């Protein structure tokens, strides 16, 4: 989507103070124009027809009609990119996750006070721009789909040094669900960075754990990776992977954001390039911007297998495109083929590198 004009945004929230705060925050960006605000979905419906916005920001808890109900109706009859701006308490996080399953392309946490929304200016602008370039896609995978099964005896060929890495942003929660629900239990440890706000990462991990054959949970500092375990970086924390005492350990930190985000994919990928080398399989999924591309280039140089989601199946073909244009990608694959590509890469690398030592782990100075 090539926008020759400003991105037109409609703000939907039942609080007049919040509507004003979001409007002021977005209006600081010269590429964004807030064309209107609505106090509830009924008003928003009429304003959408009149103003034809490119993106909606949407609260979930509203009178007369809640945001989830409105989102379902909207995406059925007039699909439009939606960024959910909502309070990410435990209850609110599960509702925001449902909103993504209903077709919202991104979610951002609303601060405790309306006056603090202005502090989210950079994040709001990035999420809105990402949404403006997004394609609103139908659900990518039915729940309960059978995992891809490795060939006979395949699990015996895997080794303890192997590691699977994922990076994703806009549209990534549904893409990750589509891939992880198709992976069998017993694969090497998995580290995941999804651009995600605090609290929401917990709900996201819990939801995936319910759906997947493997164990999925939010990472804790000094967690030990083991086969069949997938760890998701918590919102507002970078995640680094280290090889120590013959095992992979994850470390969390709050170093400055990278690419306007924390967690950042490059932080994880850079650390894995140093300690996993050609034992790693790295996957870069849908997302706005270029986070993960530099790290994937380092991984490829270290001998890792690198996989990027193809343009046709991406909500936003930004991060994968950046990696492809850098020459950092071995395989460009449709979303529904990525689970098999991962398994084949693990089996191939296990055979090719079983006699090699991975490089000593020297954490990247920016991690």
C-alpha positions in Angstrom: 0.0 0.0 0.0 1.6 3.2 -1.1 0.1 6.2 0.5 0.7 9.5 -1.4 -1.0 11.5 1.4 -1.2 11.5 5.1 -2.5 8.4 6.9 -6.1 9.2 7.9 -7.0 8.0 11.4 -10.3 7.7 13.2 -10.1 7.5 17.0 -12.8 5.5 18.7 -13.0 5.6 22.5 -15.8 6.4 25.0 -13.6 8.8 27.0 -13.4 12.3 25.6 -10.1 12.9 27.5 -8.6 9.7 26.0 -9.8 10.7 22.5 -8.1 14.1 22.8 -4.9 12.6 24.2 -4.6 10.1 21.3 -5.5 12.8 18.8 -2.8 15.1 20.1 -0.2 12.3 20.3 -0.8 11.2 16.7 -1.0 14.7 15.4 2.7 15.2 16.3 3.6 13.0 13.4 3.7 14.8 10.1 2.6 11.6 8.2 -0.6 11.1 10.2 -3.9 13.1 10.1 -6.6 12.4 12.7 -9.7 13.0 10.7 -12.2 12.5 13.5 -13.1 10.8 16.8 -16.1 8.8 17.9 -17.4 8.1 21.4 -18.9 4.7 20.5 -19.2 2.2 17.6 -22.6 3.6 16.4 -21.0 7.1 15.9 -17.9 5.5 14.4 -19.9 3.5 11.9 -21.4 6.7 10.4 -18.0 8.5 10.5 -16.3 5.6 8.7 -18.8 5.9 5.8 -18.3 9.7 5.7 -14.6 10.1 6.3 -13.2 6.8 4.8 -10.2 6.6 7.2 -7.2 4.4 6.5 -6.8 3.2 10.2 -9.0 3.0 13.3 -7.8 3.1 16.8 -10.3 1.2 18.9 -11.0 0.8 22.6 -12.5 -2.4 23.7 -14.6 -1.5 26.8 -17.3 0.9 25.6 -21.0 1.5 26.3 -23.9 0.5 23.9 -21.6 -1.8 21.9 -18.3 -3.2 23.0 -15.2 -3.0 20.8 -15.0 -6.7 20.1 -18.6 -6.9 18.8 -18.0 -3.8 16.6 -14.7 -5.3 15.3 -16.4 -8.5 14.2 -19.1 -6.6 12.4 -16.7 -4.1 10.9 -14.3 -6.8 9.5 -17.1 -8.8 8.1 -18.8 -5.9 6.2 -16.1 -3.3 5.7 -12.6 -4.6 6.5 -10.2 -1.8 7.8 -6.9 -1.9 9.7 -7.6 -1.6 13.4 -5.1 -0.8 16.2 -6.6 -1.7 19.6 -5.7 0.9 22.3 -6.9 -0.6 25.5 -6.1 -1.2 29.2 -4.0 -4.3 29.3 -5.0 -5.6 32.7 -5.2 -9.4 32.8 -8.8 -9.3 31.7 -8.1 -6.6 29.1 -5.2 -8.5 27.7 -7.3 -11.6 27.0 -9.9 -9.3 25.3 -7.1 -7.6 23.2 -5.9 -11.1 22.2 -9.4 -11.9 21.1 -9.5 -8.7 19.1 -6.4 -9.8 17.2 -8.1 -13.1 16.5 -11.1 -11.1 15.2 -9.0 -9.2 12.7 -7.3 -6.3 14.5 -3.7 -5.9 13.2 -2.0 -4.6 16.4 -2.6 -3.7 20.0 -1.0 -1.1 22.3 -1.5 -0.8 26.0 -3.3 2.3 27.3 -1.5 3.9 30.3 -3.1 4.2 33.6 -4.0 7.8 33.0 -5.1 9.6 29.9 -2.5 12.3 30.4 0.2 9.6 30.0 -0.9 8.6 26.5 1.2 11.4 25.0 4.2 9.4 26.3 3.3 6.7 23.8 3.6 9.0 20.8 6.4 7.1 19.1 4.8 3.7 19.7 1.3 4.9 18.6 2.7 6.4 15.4 4.7 3.3 14.5 1.7 1.0 15.1 -0.6 3.2 13.1 1.8 3.4 10.2 2.2 -0.3 10.3 -1.5 -0.8 10.3 -1.9 1.6 7.3 0.3 -0.7 5.2 -1.3 -3.8 6.5 -3.5 -6.2 4.6 -6.5 -7.4 6.6 -6.4 -11.1 6.2 -8.8 -13.9 7.3 -7.7 -16.1 10.1 -4.6 -17.9 9.0 -5.1 -21.3 10.6 -8.0 -23.2 12.2 -7.5 -24.1 15.8 -6.9 -27.7 16.5 -5.0 -28.3 13.2 -2.8 -31.4 13.4 0.9 -30.6 13.8 3.3 -31.5 11.0 5.0 -34.7 11.9 8.7 -35.4 11.3 9.7 -38.5 9.3 10.3 -41.8 11.1 13.2 -41.5 13.6 13.7 -37.8 12.8 13.7 -36.7 16.4 16.7 -39.0 17.1 18.8 -37.0 14.6 18.3 -33.7 16.5 21.0 -32.5 18.9 21.2 -30.4 22.1 22.9 -27.5 20.4 20.0 -26.8 18.0 17.8 -23.8 18.5 14.8 -22.3 16.9 14.2 -18.5 16.8 11.2 -16.4 15.8 10.8 -12.7 15.2 7.5 -10.9 14.4 5.7 -7.7 14.7 2.5 -6.4 13.0 0.2 -9.4 12.3 2.7 -11.6 14.1 0.5 -13.0 16.9 -1.8 -14.8 14.4 1.2 -15.8 12.2 3.0 -17.3 15.2 -0.2 -19.1 16.2 -0.5 -20.6 12.7 3.1 -21.9 12.8 3.4 -23.0 16.4 0.2 -25.0 16.4 1.6 -27.0 13.5 4.9 -27.9 15.2 5.2 -31.2 17.1 6.4 -31.6 20.6 10.0 -32.5 21.2 11.6 -30.1 18.8 14.7 -28.1 20.1 14.1 -25.1 22.4 12.3 -22.1 20.8 12.9 -18.4 21.6 10.3 -15.9 20.3 10.3 -12.1 20.1 7.0 -10.5 19.2 6.6 -6.8 19.4 4.2 -6.8 22.3 3.2 -4.6 25.3 3.6 -5.7 28.9 0.8 -8.0 30.4 -0.4 -8.9 26.9 2.6 -11.2 26.4 1.4 -13.3 29.4 -2.0 -13.7 27.9 -0.5 -14.5 24.5 1.7 -17.2 25.9 -1.1 -18.7 27.8 -3.3 -18.8 24.7 -0.6 -20.5 22.6 0.1 -23.0 25.4 -3.6 -24.1 25.2 -3.4 -24.6 21.5 0.1 -26.1 20.9 1.5 -29.6 21.3 4.7 -28.1 22.8 4.9 -26.0 26.0 4.6 -22.3 25.5 5.1 -19.7 28.3 6.4 -16.2 28.9 10.2 -16.2 29.6 11.7 -15.6 33.0 15.2 -14.5 33.6 17.7 -17.4 33.6 15.1 -19.8 32.2 16.8 -23.0 30.8 15.6 -24.0 27.3 14.9 -27.6 26.6 13.3 -29.6 23.8 9.6 -29.0 23.6 9.7 -25.6 25.3 8.9 -22.3 23.6 9.7 -19.0 25.5 8.1 -15.7 24.5 10.0 -12.5 25.5 7.9 -10.5 28.0 6.6 -7.1 26.9 9.1 -4.3 27.7 12.0 -6.7 28.1 14.7 -7.7 25.6 15.6 -11.4 25.5 19.1 -12.7 25.0 20.1 -16.4 24.6 23.4 -17.8 26.0 25.1 -21.2 25.9 26.3 -22.0 29.4 27.1 -25.2 31.2 26.1 -27.3 28.1 22.6 -25.7 27.8 20.8 -22.6 26.5 19.8 -20.0 29.0 17.8 -16.9 28.4 18.5 -13.6 30.0 16.1 -10.6 30.2 17.1 -6.9 30.3 15.6 -3.4 29.9 18.4 -1.9 27.9 17.2 1.0 25.6 14.6 0.1 22.9 16.0 -0.8 19.5 13.9 0.1 16.4 11.6 1.9 18.8 10.7 -1.3 20.5 11.5 -3.5 23.5 11.7 -6.5 23.1 13.5 -6.2 19.8 14.2 -9.1 17.4 17.7 -8.0 16.6 18.7 -8.3 20.3 17.7 -12.0 20.3 19.1 -12.8 16.8 22.4 -11.1 17.6 22.9 -13.1 20.7 22.0 -16.3 19.0 24.5 -15.6 16.2 27.2 -15.5 18.8 26.3 -18.7 20.7 24.3 -21.0 18.4 25.9 -20.4 15.0 25.1 -23.0 12.5 22.9 -24.9 15.0 20.2 -22.2 14.7 17.1 -22.0 12.5 15.8 -18.4 12.5 12.4 -17.4 11.2 11.3 -13.8 10.4 7.6 -13.3 10.2 5.3 -10.4 9.2 6.0 -7.0 10.6 6.6 -3.3 9.9 10.1 -1.9 9.7 13.4 -3.7 9.6 13.9 -5.2 13.1 15.5 -8.6 12.8 17.1 -8.1 9.4 20.6 -7.2 10.7 20.5 -10.0 13.3 19.4 -12.5 10.6 22.3 -11.4 8.4 24.7 -12.2 11.4 23.0 -15.5 11.9 23.3 -16.4 8.2 27.0 -15.4 8.3 27.4 -17.7 11.3 26.0 -20.6 9.3 22.4 -20.6 10.6 19.4 -21.5 8.4 17.3 -18.4 7.8 13.7 -18.4 6.8 11.4 -15.4 5.9 7.7 -15.4 5.4 6.7 -14.5 1.8 5.0 -11.3 0.8 1.7 -12.8 -0.2 1.0 -14.3 3.2 2.3 -11.3 5.3 0.0 -8.7 6.9 2.9 -6.3 6.5 5.9 -7.3 4.3 8.4 -5.1 6.1 10.8 -7.0 8.3 11.0 -10.0 6.0 11.5 -7.7 3.0 14.4 -6.0 4.7 16.1 -9.3 5.5 15.6 -10.5 1.9 17.0 -7.3 0.4 20.1 -7.7 2.7 20.7 -11.2 1.3 20.2 -12.6 4.8 17.5 -15.2 3.9 18.0 -18.8 2.7 14.3 -19.6 2.1 11.3 -17.4 1.4 8.3 -19.5 2.4 4.5 -19.0 2.6 3.2 -19.0 6.1 1.5 -22.4 5.9 4.7 -24.0 4.7 7.0 -22.6 7.4 6.4 -25.5 9.9 7.7 -28.0 7.4 10.6 -25.8 6.4 11.7 -25.6 10.0 11.6 -29.3 10.5 13.5 -30.0 7.3 16.1 -27.4 8.2 16.6 -29.0 11.7 17.0 -32.4 10.1 19.4 -31.1 7.5 21.5 -29.1 9.9 21.7 -31.9 12.4 23.2 -34.1 9.8 25.6 -31.5 8.4 26.8 -29.9 11.7 26.8 -32.8 14.2 30.6 -33.0 14.0 31.1 -29.2 14.5 31.4 -27.0 17.6 29.3 -23.9 17.8 31.1 -20.7 18.4 31.9 -19.6 21.9 29.1 -17.4 23.3 30.1 -13.8 23.3 27.0 -11.7 23.9 26.6 -8.8 21.5 27.4 -5.5 23.3 24.0 -4.1 22.2 22.0 -7.0 23.7 
